[in-house]
Amino acid sequence: MKIENNILKYYLRNVYFITGTAYAGKSTMVKMLADKYGLICCGENYHSAVSDIIAEPDVQPDLCYMKGLTDWKEFVTRSPEEYERWIFSTGKEAAEFEIAELISISRDQKVIADTNIPIPVLKEISDYDHVAVMLSPQAMSVERFFDRSDPEKQFLLKVIESCDDPEAVLENYKKGLALINSKEHYDEYAHSGFFTLTRKDDGKDTREYVCGLLADHFGLG
């Protein structure tokens, strides 16, 4: 069965999407906007509560990768190219779960989502004033990836530190992050045609300012 995009767009009319590169501030902005404007907050990987249970290897093989993982060291020691492929493949596989979840919770309430739905799909199911792209310089998205306190990032860092040669494993992992945040992928976001904000590496706290820009773009003020 295929649901036409005009139908999906109608049922997603109460959803605002934020996408982009790592360390651009997406998670922070989703939380701030949800708190300020009474939106339902769908943070990073919000679809996993369902996809972790019902994803099947024959139709969602990369979402099922974790189910067959016996040692997290295997996760952090994959080749950079395989890590890049897996990241974007899981985004595509998760998109259907995301859309289904967002439709189910947004009928009577506005929702803000930190999403990995691919740009081409967002163009089909949403509008300019419902999507924002947030970008960070590659050096920031790679070198500061583990500077955040969220449990997932810190868990992966501990796994890397437990490997036989942690420095080599960390360097390998960063090469994967560099591919994920490469100029090719960056340009796809930057030239998407959606409203775009780029984070500057100047140490200034711009959270309130950026939140205001996003609120204006989404028409939330």
C-alpha positions in Angstrom: 0.0 0.0 0.0 1.2 3.5 -0.8 -0.2 6.6 0.8 0.0 9.7 -1.4 2.1 12.6 -0.3 -0.8 15.1 -0.2 -2.5 12.9 2.3 0.6 12.6 4.5 1.1 16.3 4.3 -2.4 17.0 5.6 -2.1 14.6 8.5 1.3 16.1 9.4 0.1 19.7 9.3 0.7 20.1 13.0 4.3 18.8 12.9 7.4 21.0 12.8 10.7 19.3 11.8 14.2 20.2 12.6 17.0 18.3 10.8 20.7 18.8 10.0 24.2 17.9 11.0 25.6 16.8 14.3 26.4 19.4 17.1 24.2 22.0 15.4 21.9 22.4 18.4 18.9 20.4 17.0 18.1 18.6 20.3 18.4 21.7 22.4 16.1 23.7 20.1 13.5 21.0 20.0 13.4 21.0 23.8 13.4 24.7 24.1 10.6 25.2 21.6 8.5 22.5 23.1 8.9 24.1 26.6 8.2 27.7 25.4 5.2 27.0 23.1 3.6 23.9 24.7 4.5 21.5 21.8 4.9 17.8 22.1 8.6 17.1 22.1 9.9 14.3 19.9 13.6 14.1 20.6 16.3 12.2 18.9 15.3 8.6 17.9 11.8 9.1 19.2 10.6 6.3 16.8 12.8 3.7 18.5 10.2 2.8 21.2 8.2 1.1 18.4 10.9 0.3 15.8 13.0 -1.5 18.3 10.1 -3.9 18.9 8.6 -4.5 15.4 11.4 -3.8 12.9 12.1 -6.9 10.8 15.4 -7.9 9.2 13.9 -8.6 5.8 12.4 -5.1 5.5 14.4 -3.0 7.9 17.8 -4.7 8.0 19.8 -1.7 9.3 17.3 -0.9 12.0 17.7 -4.5 13.1 21.5 -4.2 13.3 21.5 -3.7 17.0 19.4 -6.8 17.7 22.3 -8.9 16.4 25.0 -7.0 18.1 26.8 -9.2 20.6 29.6 -6.7 21.5 29.4 -2.9 21.3 33.1 -2.9 20.3 31.9 -4.2 17.0 29.7 -1.1 16.6 32.6 1.4 17.2 35.2 -0.5 15.1 33.3 -0.6 11.8 34.9 1.0 8.8 34.1 4.7 8.3 32.4 3.8 5.0 30.2 1.2 6.6 29.3 3.5 9.4 28.3 6.3 6.9 26.2 3.9 4.9 24.5 2.5 8.0 23.6 6.0 9.4 21.8 7.1 6.2 20.2 3.8 5.6 18.7 3.7 9.1 17.4 7.2 8.5 15.5 6.0 5.4 14.2 2.9 7.2 13.1 4.9 10.2 11.3 7.5 8.2 8.2 5.4 7.9 8.1 4.8 11.7 8.6 8.5 12.3 5.8 9.5 10.0 3.4 6.9 11.5 4.3 8.0 15.0 3.9 11.7 14.2 0.5 11.2 12.6 -0.7 9.3 15.6 0.2 12.0 18.1 -0.3 15.3 16.2 -4.0 15.1 15.3 -5.0 17.7 17.9 -1.7 19.0 19.2 1.4 20.6 17.6 4.6 18.6 17.6 8.3 19.5 17.2 10.5 16.7 16.0 14.2 16.2 15.9 14.3 14.1 12.7 16.5 12.1 10.4 13.8 11.9 7.7 15.8 12.4 4.4 15.5 15.8 2.8 13.7 14.5 -0.4 11.0 13.0 1.8 10.6 16.1 3.9 10.0 18.1 0.6 7.2 15.7 -0.2 5.4 15.5 3.1 5.9 19.0 4.6 6.1 22.7 3.7 8.8 25.3 4.0 7.4 26.9 7.1 7.3 23.5 8.9 10.9 22.5 8.3 14.2 24.0 9.6 17.8 22.8 8.8 20.5 23.4 11.4 24.1 23.0 10.4 27.5 23.1 12.2 31.0 23.2 10.7 32.5 19.7 10.1 35.3 20.3 12.5 32.8 21.0 15.3 30.4 18.1 14.4 33.4 15.7 14.5 35.8 17.0 17.2 33.0 17.9 19.7 30.8 14.9 19.1 31.6 13.5 22.5 31.6 16.8 24.4 27.9 16.4 25.1 26.6 14.8 28.3 23.7 12.8 26.8 23.9 9.1 27.8 24.2 7.6 24.3 27.3 9.6 23.4 29.0 9.0 26.7 28.2 5.3 26.5 29.9 5.0 23.1 32.9 6.9 24.4 33.3 4.4 27.2 33.0 1.6 24.8 35.8 3.1 22.7 37.9 3.7 25.8 37.5 0.0 26.7 39.0 -1.2 23.3 42.5 -2.6 23.1 43.8 0.5 21.2 41.3 3.3 22.2 43.2 6.0 20.4 43.1 4.1 17.0 39.4 3.2 17.5 38.5 6.8 18.3 40.4 8.0 15.2 38.5 5.4 13.1 35.2 6.5 14.6 35.9 10.1 13.9 36.7 9.3 10.3 33.1 7.8 10.1 31.7 11.0 11.6 33.7 13.1 9.1 32.1 11.1 6.2 28.6 11.5 7.7 29.2 15.2 8.0 31.1 15.5 4.7 30.8 18.4 2.3 28.5 16.3 0.1 26.0 15.6 2.9 26.4 19.2 4.2 25.6 20.6 0.9 22.5 18.5 0.6 21.2 20.2 3.7 22.6 23.7 2.9 21.0 23.7 -0.6 17.8 22.0 0.4 15.7 25.1 -0.1 14.5 24.9 3.5 15.1 27.6 6.1 18.6 27.1 7.4 20.7 28.2 10.4 24.4 27.6 10.7 26.1 27.4 14.1 29.2 29.5 14.5 32.2 28.1 16.5 32.7 31.3 18.5 31.8 30.1 22.0 28.9 32.5 22.3 25.6 31.3 23.9 23.0 32.0 21.1 20.4 29.6 22.3 17.7 32.2 23.0 18.4 34.0 19.8 18.3 30.9 17.6 15.1 29.7 19.4 13.5 33.1 18.6 14.5 32.7 14.9 13.0 29.2 14.7 9.8 30.3 16.5 9.4 33.1 14.0 10.0 30.8 11.1 7.5 28.3 12.4 5.0 31.0 13.2 4.9 30.0 16.9 5.3 33.5 18.5 
